[in-house]
Structure formats: C-alpha cells, structure tokens
C-alpha cells in the first residue's frame, strides 16, 4: 500500500476533466447494464438479456466552499451537546486527561473525516489511498457554526453535564465556551412524544402552528445573518415522534400541508413544522429520527422549491452491524431465517422510546433494514418469504448513554444444517451519532454544489475543452460549461449514515452498507473524471502478475534516476531486479536501495519521497499561480 501524506490533495490529469478557479468540470462516461427477462431465449428457455449501456454526463462541482452553519433541533440533547463540544475541541486543539492518559481531539467515526478512499494503483502495483475529504473541496467541520432549538432551556454547558457523555476533564475545559450558548425555544406538541418528556419542556414556542413556523423561519434567517453564513443546514436530532396520519386532505400534497398548518391541524407533527420552515427558507433538512416526517406533501414541497431533504434515523450501532452481517450472509449463500435484536439504554432517547407509540416508530425503521438483501437472492427466499425479525428496546437508566445491543442470527446452511451467530455490542450512543451528524452536513453541503447534465460525447468533450480554455484565459467559462441540474430533492446519497433511507418515489431502497458507501465514493470519483472503482485488479490476476508491476516500477525509477544529477541510466547493468542479491556490492551506486532495506526504512524512504514530491508540486503550483496572475494583469492593458 502506497503511503500518502494526509494533507495530500487529489488532482486528476485527464482530457476528461478541467479545473477552473470556480469549478471542476468532468466529462463522465456512466456505464451500466440494462436487463430484460424473456420467456424464451435462443435455446427456448427463459433468459435474461443483458446489454451494456453508456450515458455521458457533464458534471460541475463548485470549488469554493461556503461558510456553513448547522441548526440542530434538539440541540440541548446528548447528540447536540456532544457534536458541539467535539467541534470546539477539534477547532481549539483541546486535550484532556483520563485514567488512560492524555487524549487529543479527533473525528474518529466520521466517514468524511477519518476514512480513506482507494484512488488507484501506484507504479509499483500498490494501492494508493487518500483521505475521503481530499477527493473534492468539502466543509471543514471545525469551521461549522452550530446553533439550534430545544424544548429545554438549559444552557449547553449544563446540558452537556446532564448528558454524561464526555470525560469530566474535557467538559471542564469546554464548559466556559458552551455556557453562553443557549437553545432557541422549540415546538412542543405533547401528543407526539412520550409524556415523560414534559418535565424538560420549559423553552417552548407559543401561538398557532402557522405562527410557530413563521418564528422558525425567522430564527433561521437571523442565525444566517448574525453569523455571516452563506448557507444553513437544518437537522432533526430531537425525540422520536409517533407516526402521524397520512391521508388525503391533510398532507398528500404541498398545498394540503401548508393548509393544514394554517388550520392548526392536530396531526401536523413538530418535525414536519421544522421541515416546512427549512424548505421555505431554502435550507437542506435532514431527519435523524425514525418518524414519518416526510409525508408526500412535504416531499412535494421540497421538490417544488428544489431543496434537499434526507432521512430517516441515524444509523450508528446495531443496525449498521445488521446491514453488514446480513449482506455477508445472503451474499455467501447462507439463509438467515430469524433475527432477534434486543437493546437497552438509559439516555433520554431510551426514556422517550419507553412509550409504545414512539417505540413503534423505531421498530419500523430497524425492521426494514434487511429487505433489499433478502430480495436480492431468490435462490434462498421464495416470493413473499422473509426472515423472522424481532426488535426489543428497554429503558434502563443505569447504563445511561452506553447502549447495549444483543443480536442472534439463526441461518440455514449446507444439507439442512443450522448456524447461529450471537453478538454483543456496547455502543456509546452519542459518540457514534455525533460523527454521523458531521458527515450528513458535510455531504449534504457538497451535494448542493454539484450539478449534472446529460450530453452527447461530443457535447461533453466540448464542455470540458471550453472550461480548459476559460481557465487559461482567466474567464469564468460559465457559458461554455453548462451547469445542468441538481440531484433529486430526496438526497438518497446520504443513505450510508441513515437507518431507513429515504429515496425518490419509484426508486429502489438500498440498505447494504458497502453498496451505500461505494455509491457515494463513486459519485465523488465521477465529479473528478475518475471511473467507478471496480476492484477487478486484472494486473494482479494475470500470469504476468507481479513482474508487470515490478517492470513498471523499475521503468519509473530508471526515468527518475536518469533525469536527476548523476543518476544511473535505465539500462545500467548494476541495477538489480527485485529480489536479486548484488555479488559485488562495492560497485553499487551510493543511493538508497529498497532491496537492502527493512520495512521501517522503506516506509521512511517512501514518506521522504512523498514529502519531496509534495514540495515540488507546491512550488510548481505557486509558479503557475504567479504566471496566471501576471498574465491576468496584462489582459486589461
């Protein structure tokens, strides 16, 4: 595996991609396979006809990252206080002590901040990985401005202490910074959450539902203005609500939803009021709980205003494991026949879920996670057949935020055998959810800067060429690089972080975790003109495997050596092949030879070369910028 410095940026050099000061323009060949089932094939039997299909897209990604804020509904809860404190600790470099020693802040658990993506293969045949957030310009979470609403008026420092999630020494240092933060009054409709939440509700809006929605809209505008923000993303991290009714005349169209709010209808949930306010203010709205916030009318309203919505329910612990294990079992030809999932937790989420109607919302989101994986294998499951699936959640105050999840998977295996997998998972609930909140905000904001336009191959080539020409002449290239359309208002690309993925009507729901991740990373690869990752690695499968990579590596090394001062020529007889031992070591050139190095020395040499290459690259970029600036100065004259 090739090591890259963690601050390395991705720069694609291809005729199919152009970088301008404003955007990245990609000519992307989207290749899929269309299938049809016919009753009789060429041999008279039922047959699947498969045909490769290619479509061309011009993909534009704006490079300028806007100043972004996130407003969290339920800001004073465990998730809100944890993500706020985590962002502050990372931004200010706050370290803290525990009995295990000194800890430094990090974003572990975040897909965008703590994972890597395979970009390709180096000359020596090793995989090259780059941090996820270096594929495209993304928001730095440490620069996010955080605010929000809560039915509890407790200041954020006190709320953090109440949550009992973070270590005391960290709380002690961050408390002075959070003490001045106080949630805005929120919407409180007792019928939608458990009765046991009433003792927290001392910071609530009054007036009709229409008046409360207008106040929420004003809160968003004020937050954006007061903090000098370019955009705001609103995210629900408050209590799980019961399901609301869906019926004609109430919420099946956008007009019905707005009329229902105006009429003060009882079945308009608080989460739906926040969604409407966010959409009308042009702000992406993400639902981190399992209730049916996105009734048909709200989905129509989002499409009408071209605003992203995403949901439902953060996928942090047990369900994430389920989406991995079920995918593995079914893909391996093993037939799960029962899944029994038991949870107990002691935070306020568990307290709210102890009410039957709120638990039912959670049960639905947890139960549907295996559907697409079961449907993918008709060899194992007949039409309508499904594993038994039972979900239990209990409130146990003593365990607080340290949720326990126990699962038992019973499967049928070869020749009538039975296999049982039992799993115990201790989840620090809010410490797993907080990075998901960051990822949802970062990815949603990035998607707001991506547009796509289907085009012919000639049109796509012309768009990229025009963007190249615009960059060279220091013009924006707006007319030459068509902008196209945004993604669907239902942002299904967020599925990796969500338990019950919301998708556009008529499109398939994907729950398998690795399919969700690959979809996200491959869309980002398309934005910079790279093909979708296929993992075939044909260069490692052929009879020439190994020697091919070695030959390429030797050729590259020879070219570098020949180009340097005093370097050896590519055909230097003293150059050893990989694995050879020099019988006359005194004739060897005085330079590092990986053949004689141990693994640590090789790693040090690789890092040194990477730093040197990075330095050269920065110098070249600086000279290029200076040259472009000088040319720009001459243009007006």
N, C-alpha and C positions, 0 to 999 in steps of 0.2 A: 504494500500500500504506500502510495506516494504521500509524503507529508507536505501540507501547505501551511504557511503562516495563517493564523486565524483571522488576520485582518486583510487577507488577500481578497481582491475583487475579481469578478468574472468579466472578462472582455472577450467577446466572440469575434473572430476574424473570419468573415464569410461574405460572399457576394449576396447572401440572402438576408443580411441584417445590416442596418445603418444606425449609427449613433449621432444624434444631433444634440445641441445643448438642451432642447426641450423634451426630447423623447427618444425612445428606441423603436425602430420600425423593423418588423420582421416579415419576411415572405415565407409563410409556413405551409408545408405540404401535409395535410391531415389525412392519414391513411387508415381506413377501416375496412371491415369485411361485411358485406351485406349478404344475408342468407334468406333462402326461401325453402319451404318444405313442399315437395311434390309427391303426389300419390304413387307415381311410377317413374323411376329413373330409367337409365339406359338399359338396365338389366331387368326391368319390370318390377323391382321392389321399391318401397318408399325411400325417398332420397332427399338429402339436404343439399341444395345448390348454393355454393359459396362463390362470391365474386369480389375480388379486391376492388376498392373504390378509393379514389384520391380527390380531395377537395382542397382548393387553395384559399388561404386567408391572409389578409394583410392585418397584422396585429400591432397596435400602437400602445406603448406604455409611457406615460408621462414620467419624466425622471426627477422632477422637483418634488420633494417630499413636503407636504404641507404641515403647518403647525396644527396638531390634532389634540382634541380633548375627548374624554370619555365620561359620560354621566351614567352612574350606576344606580338603578332602582334597588333599594335595599342596601345602600352604601354603608350603613352602620352595622351590617351583619358580619358574620365570620368571614365570608368571601371578600366583601368590600374593604374591611379593615386590613385583611391580610395582603391583598394586592396593593393597597395604598402604601402600607408600611414597606412592602418588598420593593416597590418602585423607588421610594425615598432612600432606602438603604443602599440600593444599587447606584442611584444618582449621586449620593454623597459619600460612597465608599465606607459606610459604617460597618465596623467589625464588632463582634460581641463574643463573650466568653460563656461556655457551658462547662460541665464537668469533664467533657471530652476535649476541651482546649478552645483555641480561638477559631471562630468561624468568619469567613468572608462572604459577602453577599453574592448571589448568583441568580440565574434564571433557569435552574435545572427543572425539568418537567415541561419546558416550553419547546414546542416543535420549531418555532421560528428562531429562537434564541440559543437553544442548546443542542440542536441536532444538525447533522450534516447531510449533504446530498452528493451522490456519485455523479460527477460531471463527465468523466470519460476515462480513458486509459493513457498512461504516460508511455513514453518511448520504450521503457524497459518492461512494458506489459503490466505494470502495477496500476491498480485503480487509483484515481485521483478524486478526493472528496473535498468539498468546500462547505463552509457554514451555510445553512439554509438561507439566512438573511443577507447573504452576499450574491445571490442569484440576480436579484433586482433591488433597486432602491426601496427600502422599507422604513417605516417609522421606528425610531429608537424608543423602546418602552420607557427608558429613563427620562425621555423628554415629554412623555404624555402628561397632560394636565387632567387631574382626576377630580370629579365632583359628583353630586347626585342627591337623591332623595331617600328618606327613611321615615317610617311611622314612629320611630323612636327618636326623640330629640337629643339624646346623649351625644356629647362631643366625641370625635373619632378616637381620641386617646383613651377615654373611658370605655368606649365601645370595644376597642382593641383589648383592653384589660378584661372586659366581660367575656370576650370570645375565648380566652385562654388557649390561643393557638401558638403564638410566638414565644420564644425564650424571654425570660424576665430581663436579662441584660440588654437585649435588643429593644424591648418595649421601653425600658428606662431611658434609652438614648433618643428614641424616636418620639416619645410622648410629647415633649415640648413642641415639636413640629406639628403634631396632629391635634393638639389641644385647641388650636384656633379654628380647626376645620369642624364645621357643623352641618349635618344634612339639612336640605330643604324640606319643608313639610310635604308629605306624600299623600296619596289617595288611600283611604281606608274604607273598605266595604266588608264588615264583619262576616257576612254570609259566605264570602268566597274563600276565607282562610279559617283555620281552626279557632274555636272560641278561646283557647288557652293563650292566644296572642294578644288578647285585649289589654293585658297589663303593660304592654310595651307601647301602646298606641297613644302617645302624648304629643305627637307632632304631625297633625293631620290637617288636610285641606277641608274647607267647608264650602257650602254653596251647592248649586246643581252640578250634575256631571258635565254639562256644557261649560259652565264657569270654571270648573276644575281643569278641564282640558285646555282652556284658554290660558290658565295660570301656568300649566306645564309648558305650553308653547313659549310663554314669556320667560320662564326660567331658562329654557334652552337658549333663547336669544340673548338674555342677559349674561349667561355663562360664556357664550361665544364672544360677545363684545368685551366683557370685563377682562378676559384673559387673552385677548388679541389672537383668537383662533381662526384658522381657515376653515376647519370643519369640526363637527361634533358627531360622535357615535354614541347612541343610547343603548344600554344593555340591562336587561332584567336579571337581577340576582336576588330577588326578594322571595318571599314564601311561595311554595307551591299552592296554586289555587285549585278549587274543584273545577271540573269541566263545566263550561257554560252551554246552554242550549243553542243549537243551530237550527234555525227554521226560517221559512220564507216570511218576509215582512219585518224580520228582526236584524239579520246580519248576513244574508246571502249575496248582497250587492253592496258596493261602496255607498250608494245613496241611502240604503237601509241602515247601514252602520252609523252614518252621520245623523240620520233622522232619529235613530234610537238614542243616541247621546243627547240630542236636543230635547227628546221627550222624557229623559231621565229614566229610561228603561232599567228595570232591576237586573236583567241578565247581561248588562254590559259590565264586564269584569275590569278591575283596575289595570291589569296588564294590557287590556285592549285599549283603554283610555291613553295609556302611555304610548302604545304603538301608533295610535291615530295622531297624537300630538307630534311624535317624532317624524312620522311620514309627512305631515303637513308642513313641518319645518325643513324638509329635505334631508333628514338625518337617517342614516342606516340604523335599523332597530334589530337587536338580537335577543331572542328569548332563551334564557338559561335555565328555565324550569319546564316541567312536562305538561302543563295545562294547554288547552286548545286555544291559545291566544289568537292564532292566525286563522280565524274563521274566513269563509270565502269572501265576504265583503271587505275584510282588511287586506287580503291578498290582492283583490281587485284595486283597492285604493292605492296600494304600493305600486302596482303596475302602471296605474294611471299617472302617478306623479314621478315614475321612474326612480324609485327609491328602493334600496336593497333591504330585504328582511331575511333573517336567518334564525333557525331553531331546529329542534327543541331539546332542551335539557343538557347540561354539561355532562360529558362522558369522561369520567375521571378514574374510576376504580373497577368495581365488579363488572360493569357492563363492557368496559374496554377489554378486560380479560376474556369475557364471553365472546366478543366479536373476533378475537384472535383464535381462541381454542376451537370454537365451532367451525371456523373457516378451515383450520388444520384438520379436524376430524373428518368433515364431509369431503374435503379435497383428497384425503388419503383413502377414501372408500370405506370409512368406518361410519356406522349408522347410530348416531345418538338417538335414544328412544325416550330419555327423560332428563330434564334439567331441573334441579331443585336449588333455589338460591335463597339464602337466609341472611339477613342483615340485622345488626343492632348498633345504634349510635345514640349519642347523648347531647348533641348540639341542638340549637333551636330548630334546625331543619327536621331533626328527628322528632322533636316535640310537636311541630306542626303536622308531620306525617302520621302522628298517632291518631288523628281524626280520620274516620273511614273514607269520606269523600276525597280528601286530599291524598290519602294513600292510593286510592283508585287511579288518580292521575299518574302517579309514579309507577304503579303496577303496569299500566298500559305501555308506558314508554320503555320499561325494562323488558316486557314480554315480547315485543315485536322485533327485537334486535337480531333474531336468528332467521327471520322469514326468507330473505333473499338467498341465504346459503342453503337452506333446505330446498327451496325451489330450483336451485341450480343442478340438482342431482336426482333425476327421475329413475335412475337405477336403484337408488336406495329408498326413495319415497314415492309412493303411488299418488295419484291425483287426490288432493284433499288430505293426505296423511301429514302428520306433524308431530314432533316430539311432545310429550307431556312437559309442561313448563309451569313451575310454581314459584312465586316470589313472595317472600315474607319480610316485613320490616318491623322492628320493635324499637321502642324508645327506652333506652337505659341511661339515665343521666350520668352515672358514674364514669362512663367511658368518654364523655364529652365529645371532642372533635375527632377522636381516634376510632373511626368506624371499623367494625368487624364484619367481614363478609365471608360466608362459608358456602361453597358450591359442591354439588355432587352431580357428575355427568355419568350416566349409565348408557353404554353403547353395545350394539350387537357387532360381533367380529366373525372371523372365519369359522365356517362349519358349525354355526349355532352357538358359538362361544359368547361370553359376556365380559365386557371390560368396564371397570368403574374407576373414575378419576375423582378424588376428593381434594378440594383446595381450600386453604385458609388464607385470607388476605386481610391484613391490617392496613387500613387506609387513613392517612392523615388527611381528612376530607378537604379542608380548605387549602392546605398546602398543595394538593393536587389540582384543585379547581382554579386557584389564582393564576397559574401559568396558562390555563385554558382561556381565561378572560383576556389575557395579554395577546394570545395567539388569535383569538377571534377578532379583536380590534385591529391588530396589525394586518391580518389577511384581508379583512373587510375593507380597510382603508386602501390597501394596494389594489384591490379589485375595482375600486372607484376610479382608478387611473388607467384602467385597461379597456381598450375598445377593439372590436374585431369587425372586419368587412370581408365577406366572401367575394372573390375575384377570380378572373381567369389567370393562368400562369403569366401571360404577357402583361396584364394589368398589375399583378403583384410585383413582377420584376421592375416595371416602370416606376411603381411607388417607392421601392427601395432605392432605385437609381436616383430618383428625384430628391429623396431625403439625403442621400450622399452629396448630391450637388448643392442642396441647400445648406448643409453643414459646412461645405468647403467655401461657400460664398457668404457665410455668416447670416443667411436669411433663415427665417423660421421654417420654410418648407411646408407651410400649412396647406396650401392648395395642392401641392404635389403629393403629399402623403395623406390620403383620405382617412378621416377619423373613424368612420364606421359606427357600430352600435355597441352599447354596453352589454354586459351579461344580463341574463334574465333577472327580474327583480327578486325572485326567490333564489338566494345565493346558496345553491347546493354545494358549492366548493368548500363550504365550512363544515361538511359532514364529519370530517376526521375528529372534530372536537365536540360533536353533539350526539346524544344518545338516540334520539328519534329524528333522523334527518328530514328536514322539510325540503321537498323537491317541487319543481313546476308540475302542474297538472298534466297527467298523461305520460310522465317520465318515470323510469324505474327508481326505486329506493335501493341504495347500496349501503349495507351495514358492515360488510367485511372490511376490517381496519386497514389492511395493506392495500386493497383496491382504492380506498379513500385517499390514502397518502400518495399513492402513485398518480392518481388523477390530479391532485394538487401540484405535485412537483413537475409533472409532465406539462401542465398548462404553463407553469412558470418557465420551463425549458422552451416551450413554443414561443414565448414572448421574446426570447433572445435568439431564435432561429435554430435551436438545437432539436434534433429528433427525439421522440419519446424513448425513454430508456426501455430496452427490451431484454437485457440480461442474457442474450444468447452467447456472447463471448466466443464467437466462432474462432477467433485467433488462438484460443486455448483448447479447442476441440479437435483440430486437425492433426494429422501425423507430424506436421512441422511445428506443433505447439512447443513453446519454449525456445527453440532455435530461432523462430521467426522474431520473437521479441528481443532475443539476445542480439540478433543481427541488426535490428533497428537501433537498439541501444548503442551498439558498437559504432554504427554509422554516425549517429548523432554525436557521440563522444569524440569520434575522429574529426568531425567537422568543427566542433568547438575547439579541439586541441590545435587543429591546423590553422584556425583563424586567430589564435592567441599568439602572443610574443613567445618565440622559442618553442612553440608546440610541435608535437610529432606529427608527421604526415599520416594520412589514413591508412596507407599501406606499409607503415613502419613494421618491419619483421619482429621488432622487440615487443609489439603489442600482443598481449596474451588473450586467449579466448577464455570465456567464463569457465572456471574450474581447473584451468591449466596451472602447472607449477613451473616457474622460471628456473631452468637448470643453471643459469648464470645470472644470479640476482644483481651482481655488481654492474651489469650492463643496463639495468632498468633505469629509465628516466626518473629524475628526482621529483616526483609528484605523487599525490595520494593514489593508491591502487586499491580499489574495493576488494580485490581478491584476498589481500592480506589483512583485511580489517575485520574486527569482530562487529557484532550488531550495533553496539553503542557507538562505535566510531563511525560506522556507516550512517547512522541516524544524525550524528553531529555534522558530518560532511554534507548530508542532504539538506539539513537546515541552513548550513552556511551558504550553500549554493542557492537555496531559495531566497535567503536574505539578499544575496548579491544580485540575483535576478530581479527581485523586487525593487532594490535601489536603482538598478539600471532602468527598470520600467518607469519609475517615478521621475527620474531625470529626463527620460525621453518624452514623457507626458508634459513635463514642465516646459521643455524646449518647444514642444508642439503648441502648447497654450500661448507661449510668448510669441511664437511665429504667427499664430492666428490673431492675436491682439495687435501685433504690428501691422498685419495685413488689413485688419478692421480699421485701424487709424488712417490708413492710406485711402480707404474706399471713399469717404466723403470728399476728399480732395480730387 
